[in-house]
Amino acid sequence: MLPRNRWTVPVLEALFWLPPSLLPFAVRWLTGQYTHRAEPFVALFVPLLLIYLLARTGRFQPALRAILLVFLVVGGVFALGLALAGMGAAQPDLVLAALDTNPGESGEFLRRFYTAGDYALVAVLMVLPVASFITQWRLKAFWQPKPRAAVPLAVLLVLQIALVGNLRTLLSGERRLSGIGNELIGQIYPASWYPPLRPWIELVQAARLRAQMATASGSFTDLTPGVRVLEPAVSPRTYVVVVTESVGRSHLGLYGYPRDTTPRLSALARNGELTVFTDAITSQAQTAVALFESLTWTSPSQPNPRGVIDLFTAAGFETTWISNQPGMGMFDSVASLLTRGATHRVFLKHPTVVPPDDLALFKAPERAINERFRANFDDRVLPELAKVLEDPVRDKLIVIHLMGSHSLYRARYPASEEVFTTTTRPELTAAENQVINEYDNSVRFGDMVIGAVIDQVRGLGGESLVVALSDHGQEVYDFRDFAGHTNAVLSPWMLEIPLVAWLSPDYRAHHRDFAAMVTAAASRPYIHRNFAASLTDLGRIGYMDLATSASIFSKDFVASPRIAAGRDYATFMRDWAPDAAHASGMALLPPKR
């Protein structure tokens, strides 16, 4: 029986539809993040359209609404979560990162980005639609628009298309680019900007990418006939690749940062043992996609992505993947998918709290949160590396994946390595300066780990090398109120990464001309996407039509446009300026106080 109050149905409908639709948009708008002009119109029109369509389903409406409620709430919560973290609207890389995460990383992300007020807002989004639906279902108080309501809906649709997309452009069939990441907004109606729907649309794109990743590795036998030796080795080869996480070169002393965050690598560079590449960028500001693009390759004979680890396995190398990052997320992680062809895989377990005998750490209240999650430091890979190096006979490729400076920076180094504690940016708050200190401490600890890796490989002798690079960079309050990384709000700090190479004396002696070329290539423009070609070249092996022109080390190297996160990097940097236009709409840092 319908209630007599004429406002009951409109109010319940508003509580059902508007929180998932408007809250994510409102948070981004109020915090100065990018918002598309279509969003408020789409957020109002789509519910009206769905109400009209549901009214035509008769007795099935409650069941259909219940299903729709799940999609609305889940999509709205995801969209709101990104907005509260300052990461803009949903993108495929962000959805893929969510699929690739694990409970430990999720906990760190929540602690890093969200406050009690944020959780309260998420609760509002979840509770109001559910409570509204239950009330409507019990009272049978669903809005029943008349069939003639289709006329004003059609008029609203036409007006929105004209307002949103420039009707003349749409009618001409042209597509125009707009928004973060150059999304195509040339569809007749930009339904992708409906906040609860957008995550589901991007989930489809993320699933397609994961399907590519799943088929990129794990079968190397068909590669073996195409492998060729460029320069035969004289002694067993040991090649080590260190992939660190979220380390941008702007915070490395090795690249001119005022703080001495890289004492080990800087000393090696001064001694002439380390080649430092000065113009390296990532192809993506998200780990999953960056790993995929750096660890796979394509060629005319292999048009589908194939894993570079498979290529070395096919060349007769014992290949080992050592990861201080978990091997499993909601599904197989990207790292797990891409390394199935490795001879050995080691995913180190992640303790979530300190051991019981370390509970004394909790006695200092100011350190309780800091220390509780400091339980999985990157130096744990060193004993695992030593085990792999014990057999000096067989050629080896060892890829080490570090936690680096990922997410909760304070969780990446032990308290004994807390070197930086002072205020370096007076215009920032004490909390923001503390985040910078924690990030710099994590970078310095990572420098120690990479230096120790080089020491172990040096002690082995023979034809050996160590290449170290980051999956992507990191922005840490560099010009706006943001610390993190995402393609959605891209900046140079997220793209510019360190890349260094250490070559053993035996390697330099046996490949003298090539080693000289590696040193001479230090200023060449590099992008993650060319890592597979560069690594096989550095390993002095090749594969059929895998182009050496893409290798930064090759005499045949040809500089080509570097497309990073959908942008031409040269154009991006030419037009870049640290102002509001390049803040992707996010709030700029306040003036110096």
C-alpha positions in Angstrom: 0.0 0.0 0.0 1.5 3.4 -1.0 2.1 5.9 1.7 -0.1 9.0 1.7 2.7 11.5 2.1 3.5 12.8 -1.4 7.2 13.3 -0.6 7.9 9.8 0.6 8.5 8.3 -2.8 10.6 11.1 -4.2 12.7 11.2 -1.0 13.3 7.4 -1.1 14.1 7.5 -4.8 16.7 10.3 -4.1 18.3 8.3 -1.3 18.5 5.2 -3.5 20.0 6.8 -6.6 21.9 10.0 -5.6 24.6 8.9 -3.1 26.4 6.5 -5.6 25.8 9.1 -8.4 26.8 12.4 -6.8 29.1 11.7 -3.8 32.1 10.6 -5.9 31.6 13.6 -8.2 31.1 16.0 -5.3 34.3 14.9 -3.5 36.4 15.3 -6.7 34.8 18.7 -7.3 35.2 20.0 -3.7 38.8 18.8 -3.5 39.8 20.4 -6.8 40.2 17.2 -8.8 39.3 16.9 -12.4 35.6 16.7 -13.2 34.0 16.5 -16.6 31.2 18.9 -17.4 29.0 15.9 -18.3 29.1 14.3 -14.9 26.4 16.2 -13.0 24.0 15.9 -15.9 24.8 12.2 -16.4 24.5 11.6 -12.7 20.9 12.9 -12.7 19.7 11.7 -16.1 20.8 8.1 -15.9 18.8 7.5 -12.7 15.7 9.1 -14.3 16.1 6.8 -17.3 16.5 3.7 -15.1 13.5 4.6 -13.0 11.5 4.9 -16.2 12.7 1.6 -17.6 12.3 -0.2 -14.2 8.7 1.0 -14.0 7.9 -1.0 -17.1 9.1 -4.3 -15.5 6.1 -4.7 -13.2 6.4 -7.3 -10.5 10.0 -7.9 -11.4 11.0 -4.4 -10.4 12.1 -5.2 -6.8 14.3 -8.1 -7.9 15.9 -6.0 -10.7 16.4 -3.1 -8.3 18.1 -5.4 -5.8 20.6 -6.5 -8.5 21.1 -3.0 -9.6 21.6 -1.9 -6.0 24.7 -4.1 -5.8 26.2 -2.7 -8.9 25.4 0.9 -7.8 26.9 0.5 -4.4 30.0 -1.4 -5.4 30.7 0.9 -8.3 29.9 4.0 -6.2 32.2 2.9 -3.3 35.1 2.3 -5.7 34.6 5.6 -7.4 34.3 7.4 -4.1 37.4 5.6 -2.7 39.5 6.9 -5.7 38.1 10.4 -5.2 38.9 10.4 -1.5 42.5 9.2 -2.3 42.9 12.1 -4.8 43.3 9.7 -7.7 40.5 11.1 -9.9 38.0 9.0 -11.9 38.4 5.2 -12.4 40.9 4.2 -15.1 41.8 0.7 -16.3 45.2 0.8 -14.7 43.6 1.7 -11.3 41.1 -1.2 -11.6 43.9 -3.5 -12.5 45.9 -2.4 -9.5 42.9 -3.1 -7.3 42.7 -6.6 -8.8 46.4 -7.1 -8.3 46.4 -6.1 -4.7 46.4 -8.3 -1.5 45.2 -7.8 2.0 48.5 -6.4 3.2 48.8 -3.8 0.5 45.1 -3.0 0.9 45.6 -2.3 4.5 48.6 -0.1 3.8 46.6 1.8 1.2 43.7 2.4 3.6 46.0 3.6 6.3 47.9 5.9 3.9 44.9 7.6 2.3 41.8 7.5 4.5 40.6 9.2 7.6 37.7 8.4 9.9 35.6 11.0 8.1 36.3 9.2 4.8 35.0 6.0 6.2 31.9 7.7 7.4 31.3 9.1 3.9 31.7 5.6 2.4 29.3 4.3 5.0 26.7 6.9 4.0 27.0 5.8 0.4 26.5 2.2 1.3 23.8 2.6 4.0 21.4 5.1 2.4 20.6 3.2 -0.9 20.3 -0.1 1.0 18.0 1.4 3.7 16.0 3.2 1.0 15.5 0.0 -1.0 14.4 -2.0 2.0 11.9 0.7 2.9 10.6 1.0 -0.7 10.3 -2.8 -1.0 8.2 -3.0 2.2 6.0 -0.1 1.4 5.9 -0.9 -2.4 6.8 2.8 -2.8 8.5 2.7 -6.2 8.1 5.7 -8.5 5.8 4.9 -11.4 6.4 7.5 -14.1 3.8 7.6 -16.9 4.7 6.4 -20.4 4.6 10.0 -21.7 7.6 10.7 -19.5 9.7 9.4 -22.4 9.2 12.7 -24.1 10.9 14.9 -21.5 13.6 12.3 -21.1 14.3 12.4 -24.8 14.5 16.2 -24.7 16.9 16.1 -21.7 19.1 13.6 -23.6 19.3 15.9 -26.7 20.1 18.9 -24.5 22.8 17.1 -22.7 24.4 15.9 -25.9 24.4 19.4 -27.2 25.9 20.7 -24.0 28.4 18.0 -23.4 29.9 17.2 -26.7 29.4 20.1 -29.1 26.5 18.8 -31.2 28.0 19.9 -34.5 31.2 17.9 -33.8 29.2 14.9 -32.9 26.9 15.1 -36.0 30.0 15.4 -38.2 31.2 12.0 -36.9 34.4 13.4 -35.5 35.8 12.2 -32.2 37.2 14.8 -29.8 39.6 14.2 -27.0 39.0 15.4 -23.5 39.7 14.8 -19.9 42.5 13.0 -18.0 44.3 10.4 -20.0 42.8 11.6 -23.3 39.7 9.5 -22.9 37.5 9.4 -26.0 34.4 11.5 -25.3 33.1 11.2 -28.8 30.4 8.7 -28.1 26.8 9.9 -28.7 26.3 9.9 -24.9 29.2 9.8 -22.4 27.6 7.2 -20.1 31.2 6.3 -18.9 31.0 9.4 -16.8 28.2 8.0 -14.7 30.2 7.5 -11.4 28.8 4.1 -10.4 29.1 2.7 -13.9 32.6 3.9 -14.8 34.4 1.4 -12.6 32.5 -1.5 -14.2 33.4 -0.2 -17.7 37.0 0.1 -16.8 36.9 -3.4 -15.3 36.2 -4.8 -18.8 39.3 -3.0 -20.1 41.4 -4.3 -17.1 40.1 -7.8 -17.7 41.2 -7.7 -21.4 44.7 -6.5 -20.3 45.0 -9.3 -17.7 44.0 -11.8 -20.4 47.0 -10.6 -22.5 49.2 -10.9 -19.5 48.1 -14.4 -18.8 49.1 -15.5 -22.3 52.4 -13.6 -22.4 54.5 -16.1 -20.4 55.0 -19.7 -19.6 55.9 -21.4 -23.0 59.5 -20.9 -24.2 60.1 -24.0 -26.4 58.8 -22.3 -29.5 61.3 -19.4 -28.9 64.4 -21.6 -28.8 64.9 -21.9 -32.6 65.0 -18.1 -33.0 67.6 -17.5 -30.3 71.0 -16.4 -31.5 74.2 -15.6 -29.6 75.5 -12.1 -30.4 78.8 -12.5 -28.6 79.8 -15.9 -27.1 80.5 -15.9 -23.3 83.9 -16.9 -22.1 82.8 -17.7 -18.5 79.4 -18.5 -16.9 77.1 -15.5 -17.1 75.2 -14.0 -14.1 72.8 -11.3 -15.0 70.8 -9.6 -12.2 67.9 -7.2 -12.8 66.6 -5.3 -9.8 63.2 -3.7 -10.2 62.3 -1.4 -7.4 59.0 0.2 -6.7 57.8 3.9 -6.7 61.3 5.4 -6.8 61.5 8.6 -8.8 64.9 9.9 -9.7 64.0 13.4 -8.4 64.6 12.1 -4.8 67.9 10.4 -5.6 71.2 12.0 -4.6 72.7 10.1 -7.6 70.6 12.5 -9.8 71.3 15.7 -7.9 68.8 15.6 -5.0 70.2 17.7 -2.2 69.9 14.8 0.4 72.3 12.0 0.2 69.7 9.3 -0.4 72.0 7.1 -2.5 75.4 6.9 -0.8 76.2 3.4 -2.2 75.3 4.0 -5.8 76.8 7.5 -5.8 80.1 6.0 -4.6 80.0 3.4 -7.3 79.4 6.2 -9.9 82.2 8.3 -8.6 84.5 5.3 -8.9 83.5 4.8 -12.5 81.9 1.4 -11.8 78.3 2.5 -12.5 76.7 3.8 -15.6 73.9 6.2 -14.7 71.3 6.8 -17.4 69.9 10.3 -17.2 66.9 10.3 -19.4 64.9 7.2 -18.5 61.1 7.2 -18.1 58.4 4.6 -17.4 55.7 3.9 -19.9 53.0 3.7 -17.1 52.6 5.3 -13.7 51.0 2.1 -12.3 53.0 -1.0 -11.3 51.0 -3.7 -13.0 50.9 -2.2 -16.5 54.5 -0.9 -16.2 55.7 -4.5 -15.3 53.8 -5.9 -18.2 55.2 -3.5 -20.7 58.8 -3.8 -19.5 58.9 -7.6 -19.1 57.2 -8.4 -22.5 58.0 -7.8 -26.1 56.4 -8.2 -29.5 57.9 -8.6 -33.0 56.6 -9.4 -36.5 57.2 -13.1 -35.8 55.7 -12.8 -32.3 52.8 -10.3 -32.6 51.4 -11.3 -29.2 53.2 -10.2 -26.0 55.9 -12.7 -24.9 57.8 -12.7 -21.7 61.5 -11.7 -21.7 62.2 -14.3 -19.0 61.0 -16.9 -21.4 63.4 -15.6 -24.0 66.4 -16.1 -21.6 65.1 -19.5 -20.6 65.0 -20.5 -24.3 68.6 -19.3 -24.5 69.7 -21.8 -21.9 69.7 -19.6 -18.8 68.5 -20.7 -15.4 66.0 -18.0 -14.7 64.9 -17.0 -11.2 62.3 -14.5 -10.0 62.8 -13.3 -6.4 60.1 -11.1 -5.2 59.6 -9.2 -1.9 56.1 -8.5 -3.1 53.2 -11.0 -2.6 52.6 -13.4 -5.5 48.9 -13.4 -5.1 46.3 -10.7 -5.2 42.6 -11.2 -5.7 43.7 -13.4 -8.5 47.2 -14.3 -9.8 49.1 -11.1 -9.6 50.7 -9.6 -12.7 54.1 -10.6 -11.5 52.9 -14.1 -11.0 51.4 -14.2 -14.5 54.5 -12.8 -16.2 57.0 -15.0 -14.5 55.4 -18.5 -15.0 58.3 -19.3 -17.4 61.0 -18.8 -14.8 63.0 -21.8 -13.7 62.5 -20.8 -10.1 60.2 -18.4 -8.4 60.5 -17.1 -4.9 57.7 -14.9 -3.4 58.7 -14.0 0.1 55.9 -14.1 2.7 54.6 -10.9 4.1 54.2 -10.8 7.9 51.5 -8.2 8.8 52.7 -7.5 12.4 56.0 -7.7 14.2 56.8 -11.0 16.0 55.6 -11.4 19.6 59.1 -10.9 21.0 59.2 -7.4 19.4 56.1 -6.2 21.2 58.3 -3.7 23.1 58.1 -1.6 20.0 54.5 -0.7 21.0 55.6 0.9 24.2 56.4 4.1 22.4 53.0 5.5 21.5 54.3 7.7 18.7 55.9 4.6 17.1 53.1 2.1 17.5 51.7 2.5 14.0 55.1 3.1 12.3 56.7 0.0 13.7 53.8 -2.4 13.6 54.0 -2.8 9.8 57.8 -2.6 9.5 58.2 -6.3 9.2 59.1 -7.0 5.6 62.1 -5.1 4.5 63.8 -5.5 1.1 67.1 -6.8 2.6 65.2 -10.1 2.9 66.0 -10.8 -0.7 69.8 -10.9 -0.1 69.9 -14.4 1.5 67.7 -15.7 -1.3 70.1 -14.2 -3.9 73.0 -15.8 -2.2 71.3 -19.2 -2.5 70.8 -18.8 -6.2 74.4 -17.6 -6.7 75.9 -20.7 -4.9 76.0 -22.7 -8.2 78.5 -20.8 -10.3 78.4 -23.1 -13.3 75.2 -22.4 -15.2 74.3 -19.1 -16.9 71.7 -17.2 -14.8 69.2 -14.5 -15.2 67.9 -13.3 -11.8 65.1 -10.7 -11.5 64.6 -9.2 -8.1 61.3 -7.3 -7.4 61.6 -5.1 -4.4 58.9 -3.3 -2.3 61.1 -0.2 -2.7 59.2 2.9 -1.7 55.7 1.5 -2.2 52.7 3.2 -0.6 53.2 3.3 3.1 56.8 4.7 3.0 57.4 4.3 6.7 56.9 0.5 6.4 59.8 0.1 4.0 62.8 0.6 6.3 63.7 -0.4 9.9 63.8 2.2 12.6 67.6 1.9 12.7 67.7 3.4 9.2 65.7 6.5 10.0 68.3 9.1 8.8 66.2 12.0 7.6 64.0 13.7 10.3 64.3 17.4 9.7 61.9 19.9 8.0 63.0 20.6 4.4 59.9 22.3 3.1 58.8 25.0 5.5 55.7 25.9 3.4 54.3 22.4 4.0 52.7 21.0 7.2 54.7 19.0 9.7 52.8 15.9 8.6 53.7 16.5 4.9 57.3 17.0 5.8 57.2 13.8 7.8 56.0 11.9 4.7 58.9 13.4 2.6 61.3 12.2 5.3 59.8 8.7 5.3 60.0 8.6 1.5 63.6 9.7 1.5 64.5 7.1 4.2 62.9 4.4 2.1 64.9 5.5 -0.9 68.1 5.4 1.1 67.4 1.9 2.4 66.7 0.7 -1.1 70.1 2.1 -2.1 71.7 0.0 0.6 69.9 -3.1 -0.7 70.9 -2.5 -4.4 74.5 -1.8 -3.3 74.5 -5.1 -1.4 73.2 -7.0 -4.5 76.1 -5.5 -6.5 78.6 -6.6 -3.8 77.3 -10.2 -3.9 77.5 -10.4 -7.7 80.9 -8.7 -7.7 82.1 -11.4 -5.3 81.0 -14.1 -7.7 83.3 -12.9 -10.5 82.9 -14.0 -14.1 80.8 -12.2 -16.7 78.2 -10.6 -14.5 76.1 -7.5 -14.4 73.5 -5.7 -12.4 70.8 -3.5 -13.9 68.6 -1.5 -11.5 65.5 0.5 -12.4 62.1 1.5 -10.9 58.7 0.5 -12.2 57.6 4.1 -12.1 58.3 7.3 -10.2 56.5 9.1 -7.4 55.2 12.5 -6.7 55.7 13.6 -3.0 54.1 17.0 -2.6 56.3 18.4 -5.3 53.9 21.1 -6.5 50.4 20.1 -5.3 48.7 18.5 -2.4 49.4 14.9 -3.5 51.7 12.1 -2.7 51.5 9.0 -4.8 51.3 7.8 -8.5 48.6 7.2 -11.0 48.1 7.8 -14.7 44.9 9.7 -13.9 46.8 12.7 -12.5 50.1 12.3 -14.2 53.2 14.5 -13.6 56.8 14.3 -14.6 57.8 13.1 -11.2 55.7 9.9 -11.7 57.3 9.2 -15.1 61.0 9.9 -14.5 62.8 6.9 -13.1 66.4 5.9 -12.3 68.2 3.4 -14.5 71.8 2.2 -13.7 74.0 -0.6 -14.9 77.0 -2.2 -13.2 79.2 -4.4 -15.4 81.9 -6.7 -13.9 85.5 -6.4 -15.0 85.3 -9.7 -16.8 82.2 -8.6 -18.7 83.9 -5.4 -19.8 87.0 -7.3 -20.8 85.2 -9.9 -22.9 82.7 -7.5 -24.5 85.0 -4.4 -24.7 83.4 -2.6 -27.6 79.9 -3.3 -26.4 80.7 -2.2 -22.8 82.1 1.0 -24.1 78.8 1.5 -26.0 76.8 1.0 -22.8 78.8 3.7 -21.1 78.4 6.1 -24.1 74.6 5.5 -24.1 74.1 7.1 -20.7 72.2 10.2 -22.1 70.1 8.3 -24.6 66.3 8.6 -24.2 64.9 5.4 -22.6 61.4 4.1 -22.0 60.3 1.0 -20.0 58.6 -0.4 -23.1 62.0 -1.1 -24.6 63.4 -3.0 -21.7 63.1 -6.5 -23.2 65.1 -5.5 -26.3 67.7 -3.7 -24.1 68.1 -6.6 -21.7 68.5 -9.2 -24.4 71.1 -7.0 -26.1 72.9 -6.5 -22.8 72.8 -10.3 -22.3 74.5 -10.6 -25.7 71.7 -12.7 -27.1 69.1 -11.9 -29.7 65.9 -13.3 -31.1 65.1 -13.2 -34.8 63.3 -9.9 -35.6 63.4 -8.5 -32.1 64.6 -5.1 -33.1 68.0 -4.0 -31.8 67.1 -0.5 -32.7 64.9 -0.4 -29.6 67.8 -1.3 -27.4 69.3 1.7 -25.6 72.7 -0.1 -25.6 72.8 -1.0 -29.3 74.8 0.7 -32.0 71.6 0.5 -34.1 69.6 2.4 -31.5 67.0 4.7 -33.0 65.3 7.3 -30.8 61.5 7.1 -31.4 58.6 8.9 -29.8 58.2 7.8 -26.2 54.5 7.3 -25.4 53.9 7.3 -21.6 50.5 6.7 -20.2 48.9 7.7 -23.6 50.9 10.9 -23.9 53.9 11.8 -26.1 56.5 12.5 -23.5 58.4 15.1 -25.5 55.2 17.1 -26.0 54.1 16.6 -22.4 57.4 18.0 -21.1 57.6 20.8 -23.6 54.2 22.1 -22.5 54.6 21.2 -18.9 54.6 23.9 -16.2 53.9 23.4 -12.5 50.7 25.4 -12.5 47.0 24.7 -12.1 46.5 23.6 -15.7 49.0 20.8 -15.1 47.8 19.8 -11.7 45.0 17.9 -13.5 42.6 20.0 -11.5 44.0 19.0 -8.1 44.6 21.6 -5.5 48.0 23.2 -5.7 50.2 23.5 -2.7 49.5 26.6 -0.6 51.8 29.6 -0.8 54.8 29.6 1.6 53.6 30.5 5.1 
